Amino acid sequence: MSKLTEVLLNLRNQMCRLGNPLFFAFENIGKDTLAGEWSAILLDCGEIINNQQIDTGEAWRLAIDKNKESMPLEESDWTVISEFGEMLGKSDIQNQESVLDLARENIEILEREARETAKINGKLYRNMGVLSGAAVVILLL
Amino acid sequence: MEWGKSDNRHFIELLSSYLPDRIRQAVGLINGEYINKLEEIRIRKGLPLMGVFAGFDYFIGEKGSLSDNPGAALFVSPKEIESLFLLICEHSVYAFQNEIAKGFITLKGGHRAGICGTVVYEGEKIVAIKDISSVNIRFSRQIKGCAQKVFPHLIRNNHDIYNTLILSPPRLGKTTLLRDLCRLISQGVPSEKFNGLRTAIVDERSEIAAIYRGIPQNDLGPRADVMDGCRKSEGIEIMLRGMAPQVIIVDELGGTQDAEAVRRAWNAGVRLIATAHSYGVEDLKCRLGVGKLIGIGGFERILLLGTDKGKRWIKVMDANGNELSFLDQDSGMHTGLFGLHSYGNKSVKQACRETAYIVKTNRGSS
């Protein structure tokens, strides 16, 4: 998730500062090692936009569907990530900046929630481990 | 290459990635005889699909049939216009917002999509066009060799040319001629023992080079540098400072700022080839700014373009307007509406006189 936040910042720069068309922006970021596990989705999306006559939102969804199995995210996370593609490329620079900022905020919320869940789950599993250990000791006695 | 003998199919194939399904199919089914005459595809929201074929309008049916009857044509849906707009913007409206504000987008192959809709102002400046209502796709063609005959008249010696101004009314091929002159100057003409020169093109309206994704879509020779979408006055300055050109090429000189920039280029020892809308030397002299570039110390060669009974002519003149040569052979260039609608030389001259009269009268009264 934190990688995706970096990707979105990079995308904002490619689109709103450099004025690169989407397919080119996706290709540039996808080729960069900083994109990490998001690289495949970005490259696929760029290729679909460049070669097929379909909407950007649809291209983004297709690229996600193709690659999401290899990434450890919840279905609810994918829904949020998919939605942001709908507005990409359809308006002027100012509006695109807002779209990307909003998407980044949403991703940051998801990331925070994921950290909290991981923290809670961590505590839970630790406690369960202790209790299980205690139960085993009691049984042995 | 002669107009009408080119194969438009490859243009259509090139453009097919921009056209929505129904429109692509309809255009693709147009009879081969007509497709080679196709100049423009006019696509309007909620209105019949139209093509301009060698100057004449026809409505295009779903199966590629051509008719004068709009009822028989394919009607373009609002969704199709929206889709077309996104396709010509490569799904990246933000990346083309400056071009959109100017009213056109250059497509792959140098073709051009003109855009109409509701203009959005920010102060005095147009910043966007929203609610796109129509798109006009105009085919661009480079006619290599169309300047071959006139070129020897512009050579000073084997490594220098005369400062030259091309004049004509609209749609007679000034830019086409300028583009080919640029190619010849940049690559050199061995038959004339003319060596190529470093050529800088200030392409304010993206018509000379037709830059697409940073690559000129027209062949401008190996020594050409292009400053695309830049105002002429600023572009000439930048080129002089940065690219050390031997020749500068600009299209459609107009205001006093342009004239001052041309003077600066001459002061820097750089030759300049330019075009201007005009019906003749006298007409141009009436203009503010550019008018002062005519005569001694100004452009050394003037090319006046015209048509007579559908045949193009080019008159080569010196700085004083004395005729040096008259080329009346068909150079293979499109004769434009004047030729196609059989407006002869007489009509053009009459139009020239009327325009010049109106210009003078307006000057006098103001």
Chai-1 contact restraints between the chains, C-beta under 6 A:
chainA,res_idxA,chainB,res_idxB,connection_type,confidence,min_distance_angstrom,max_distance_angstrom,comment,restraint_id
A,G19,B,A95,contact,1.0,0.0,6.0,A-B,restraint_1
A,P21,B,E90,contact,1.0,0.0,6.0,A-B,restraint_2
A,P21,B,S92,contact,1.0,0.0,6.0,A-B,restraint_3
A,P21,B,A95,contact,1.0,0.0,6.0,A-B,restraint_4
A,L22,B,H91,contact,1.0,0.0,6.0,A-B,restraint_5
A,L22,B,S92,contact,1.0,0.0,6.0,A-B,restraint_6
A,I49,B,H91,contact,1.0,0.0,6.0,A-B,restraint_7
A,T56,B,H91,contact,1.0,0.0,6.0,A-B,restraint_8
A,G89,B,H91,contact,1.0,0.0,6.0,A-B,restraint_9
A,G89,B,S92,contact,1.0,0.0,6.0,A-B,restraint_10
A,K90,B,V93,contact,1.0,0.0,6.0,A-B,restraint_11
A,S91,B,V93,contact,1.0,0.0,6.0,A-B,restraint_12
A,D92,B,Y94,contact,1.0,0.0,6.0,A-B,restraint_13
A,D92,B,Q97,contact,1.0,0.0,6.0,A-B,restraint_14
A,I93,B,Y94,contact,1.0,0.0,6.0,A-B,restraint_15
A,Q96,B,Y94,contact,1.0,0.0,6.0,A-B,restraint_16
